[in-house]
Amino acid sequence: MTLSQSYSALSRKLYALRGRLSLWLLPASVAALLVTTPFRIADGWILLAVCALLLGSGFALRVRSTAVMLYRTRLRASGNPPAMPFPTEGIYARMRYPLYAGNFLIWSGIVLYTGTDWFVIGATALYAACYLTILGREERLMLGKYGADYRARCREVPALWPSRRSRGGAAVPVSATVSAVRREFRLLAGAVLVLLLLGIVKFRVVYLTWGIPFYWLVATGTALALFLAGWLLRRRRRGKVAAECVVRQSPEEK
C-alpha cells in the first residue's frame, strides 16, 4: 500500500469515527492529572471562566449549525426546492464548518481545564491533526456532491473561522433554533458534567483530600441529572419516530 493509499484509508477510518473521538477525552484527562505533579497543575476561577467561555462558544456554534440543518431538512421535506446547494443560511454565510469549529472549542475547553501544560499541548496537537484529516475527507465529499458551487464557497468563506466580510445569508426560523437547542442540550450537559468531574479529580490531586466543596457536588449532580434526562428524552423521541415510520409503511413495504 502506497503512502497516499494509507492516508486515504486513515482518513476514511477517522471520518467514520469522528463522532467518537471525544470519548477518550475524560479518561485521558484524568490519567494526565494523576501522573502530574500537583504544583504543576494550573487551577483557579479565571481558568474555569475561560474554559466555560470556550464551552459556551462551542455550544452556540453547534446550535446555529444544527438550526440550519433542521431548516434545510424541513425545506427538503416540503419539496421546495427539490435540489439544494451547499448551505449559505445563518452561520454558514460566514463559515463553512461551524459544527466542527464548535466541537473543537468544546473539546479545547475541557482539555485546557486539566491545567497540565504537556497534556494540553500534546492532546491539542493530536486532535488538530485528526481533525484536519477528517476535514480533508469532508472537503473531498463536498466537492463530489456540490462541485463548482462548493469551490465558489471556498473562495468566499473560510472553513473554521467566521468572516466579517461575508454577507449574511437567509435567516433561520426561530422554531428551528429552538429545536436545535433541544437537540444539542444533552451534549452541553455532558460537556459540563465532564468539566465538573475533572474539577473533582483536580481538587483531590492538588489538595490531597476528598473534601470537595458542597456547591461543586451539587453542580455535578445537577449536570448528571440533566444529562440523563436529555439521554432519555432522545431515546423516547427516536422511539416515536421509528413507530411513526412503521405506521406509515404501506402493506407492500411491510
SULHU-V695238 format. One record per residue. N is the residue number from 1. PHI is phi in radians with two decimals (* if undefined). Layout:
n:N phi:PHI
n:N phi:PHI
//
This chain:
n:1 phi:*
n:2 phi:-1.27
n:3 phi:-1.10
n:4 phi:-1.14
n:5 phi:-1.18
n:6 phi:-1.12
n:7 phi:-1.14
n:8 phi:-1.11
n:9 phi:-1.14
n:10 phi:-1.13
n:11 phi:-1.11
n:12 phi:-1.14
n:13 phi:-1.15
n:14 phi:-1.12
n:15 phi:-1.13
n:16 phi:-1.18
n:17 phi:-1.78
n:18 phi:-1.04
n:19 phi:-1.39
n:20 phi:-1.98
n:21 phi:-1.07
n:22 phi:-1.39
n:23 phi:-1.17
n:24 phi:-1.49
n:25 phi:-1.12
n:26 phi:-1.14
n:27 phi:-1.07
n:28 phi:-1.17
n:29 phi:-1.17
n:30 phi:-1.10
n:31 phi:-1.06
n:32 phi:-1.10
n:33 phi:-1.15
n:34 phi:-1.22
n:35 phi:-1.74
n:36 phi:-1.69
n:37 phi:-1.09
n:38 phi:-0.88
n:39 phi:-1.27
n:40 phi:-1.69
n:41 phi:-1.67
n:42 phi:-1.31
n:43 phi:-2.63
n:44 phi:2.23
n:45 phi:-1.23
n:46 phi:-1.15
n:47 phi:-1.08
n:48 phi:-1.08
n:49 phi:-1.13
n:50 phi:-1.11
n:51 phi:-1.15
n:52 phi:-1.12
n:53 phi:-1.13
n:54 phi:-1.11
n:55 phi:-1.08
n:56 phi:-1.11
n:57 phi:-1.14
n:58 phi:-1.12
n:59 phi:-1.12
n:60 phi:-1.09
n:61 phi:-1.14
n:62 phi:-1.11
n:63 phi:-1.10
n:64 phi:-1.15
n:65 phi:-1.19
n:66 phi:-1.11
n:67 phi:-1.07
n:68 phi:-1.13
n:69 phi:-1.11
n:70 phi:-1.15
n:71 phi:-1.08
n:72 phi:-1.20
n:73 phi:-1.11
n:74 phi:-1.17
n:75 phi:-1.12
n:76 phi:-1.12
n:77 phi:-1.12
n:78 phi:-1.44
n:79 phi:1.39
n:80 phi:-2.42
n:81 phi:-1.48
n:82 phi:-1.20
n:83 phi:-2.13
n:84 phi:-2.01
n:85 phi:-1.37
n:86 phi:-1.04
n:87 phi:-0.97
n:88 phi:-2.28
n:89 phi:-1.42
n:90 phi:0.92
n:91 phi:-1.13
n:92 phi:-1.21
n:93 phi:-1.29
n:94 phi:-2.00
n:95 phi:-2.71
n:96 phi:-1.52
n:97 phi:-2.29
n:98 phi:-1.13
n:99 phi:-1.15
n:100 phi:-1.14
n:101 phi:-1.10
n:102 phi:-1.10
n:103 phi:-1.05
n:104 phi:-1.15
n:105 phi:-1.15
n:106 phi:-1.08
n:107 phi:-1.08
n:108 phi:-1.12
n:109 phi:-1.08
n:110 phi:-1.23
n:111 phi:-1.10
n:112 phi:-1.07
n:113 phi:-1.20
n:114 phi:-1.07
n:115 phi:1.27
n:116 phi:-1.77
n:117 phi:-1.01
n:118 phi:-1.14
n:119 phi:-1.27
n:120 phi:-1.06
n:121 phi:-1.19
n:122 phi:-1.14
n:123 phi:-1.18
n:124 phi:-1.15
n:125 phi:-1.11
n:126 phi:-1.15
n:127 phi:-1.17
n:128 phi:-1.12
n:129 phi:-1.10
n:130 phi:-1.11
n:131 phi:-1.20
n:132 phi:-1.14
n:133 phi:-1.14
n:134 phi:-1.12
n:135 phi:-1.14
n:136 phi:-1.07
n:137 phi:-1.14
n:138 phi:-1.07
n:139 phi:-1.08
n:140 phi:-1.12
n:141 phi:-1.15
n:142 phi:-1.15
n:143 phi:-1.13
n:144 phi:-1.19
n:145 phi:-1.50
n:146 phi:-1.91
n:147 phi:1.05
n:148 phi:-1.08
n:149 phi:-1.07
n:150 phi:-1.24
n:151 phi:-1.04
n:152 phi:-1.13
n:153 phi:-1.14
n:154 phi:-1.11
n:155 phi:-1.31
n:156 phi:-1.71
n:157 phi:-2.25
n:158 phi:-1.15
n:159 phi:-1.40
n:160 phi:-2.14
n:161 phi:-2.25
n:162 phi:-1.13
n:163 phi:-1.70
n:164 phi:-1.37
n:165 phi:-1.43
n:166 phi:-1.24
n:167 phi:-1.33
n:168 phi:-1.14
n:169 phi:-1.58
n:170 phi:-1.09
n:171 phi:-1.22
n:172 phi:-1.69
n:173 phi:-1.01
n:174 phi:-1.07
n:175 phi:-1.07
n:176 phi:-1.19
n:177 phi:-1.16
n:178 phi:-1.07
n:179 phi:-1.08
n:180 phi:-1.17
n:181 phi:-1.07
n:182 phi:-1.09
n:183 phi:-1.21
n:184 phi:-1.57
n:185 phi:-1.08
n:186 phi:-1.09
n:187 phi:-1.13
n:188 phi:-1.10
n:189 phi:-1.08
n:190 phi:-1.14
n:191 phi:-1.14
n:192 phi:-1.12
n:193 phi:-1.08
n:194 phi:-1.07
n:195 phi:-1.08
n:196 phi:-1.20
n:197 phi:-1.13
n:198 phi:-1.10
n:199 phi:-1.08
n:200 phi:-1.14
n:201 phi:-1.12
n:202 phi:-1.06
n:203 phi:-1.07
n:204 phi:-1.12
n:205 phi:-1.22
n:206 phi:-1.35
n:207 phi:-1.79
n:208 phi:0.98
n:209 phi:-2.66
n:210 phi:-1.70
n:211 phi:-1.36
n:212 phi:-1.13
n:213 phi:-0.95
n:214 phi:-1.08
n:215 phi:-1.12
n:216 phi:-1.22
n:217 phi:-1.16
n:218 phi:-1.10
n:219 phi:-1.10
n:220 phi:-1.14
n:221 phi:-1.10
n:222 phi:-1.14
n:223 phi:-1.10
n:224 phi:-1.13
n:225 phi:-1.10
n:226 phi:-1.16
n:227 phi:-1.12
n:228 phi:-1.13
n:229 phi:-1.10
n:230 phi:-1.11
n:231 phi:-1.14
n:232 phi:-1.17
n:233 phi:-1.13
n:234 phi:-1.18
n:235 phi:-1.11
n:236 phi:-1.14
n:237 phi:-1.15
n:238 phi:-1.13
n:239 phi:-1.10
n:240 phi:-1.15
n:241 phi:-1.10
n:242 phi:-1.10
n:243 phi:-1.14
n:244 phi:-1.14
n:245 phi:-1.13
n:246 phi:-1.16
n:247 phi:-1.13
n:248 phi:-1.36
n:249 phi:-1.15
n:250 phi:-1.35
n:251 phi:-0.98
n:252 phi:-1.16
n:253 phi:-1.20
n:254 phi:-1.23
//
